Amino acid sequence: MNFRLIARNGVGFGAYSAPLALHTDSVPLRMNAPQPLDVEYNSIKLSWNPISDWEDTGGDAINYYQV
């Protein structure tokens, strides 16, 4: 996303600044596949490697995974 700024005072507006490109946070794009650890009578335990690349996480750390 690109942003430009403009200043204003009592006389009027100044010139626009040069564009500034910023990468804002977005939703995670993927997750690593879960691996089964243990299956019991009333529970299933899973494990997976968390993603950490900025492109995959959307620019923010993953707080939790929901099953």
Secondary structure, 3 states (H helix, E strand, C coil): CEECCCCECCCCECCCCCCEECCCCCCCCCCCCCEEEEECCCCEEEECCCCCCHHHHCCCCCCCCCC
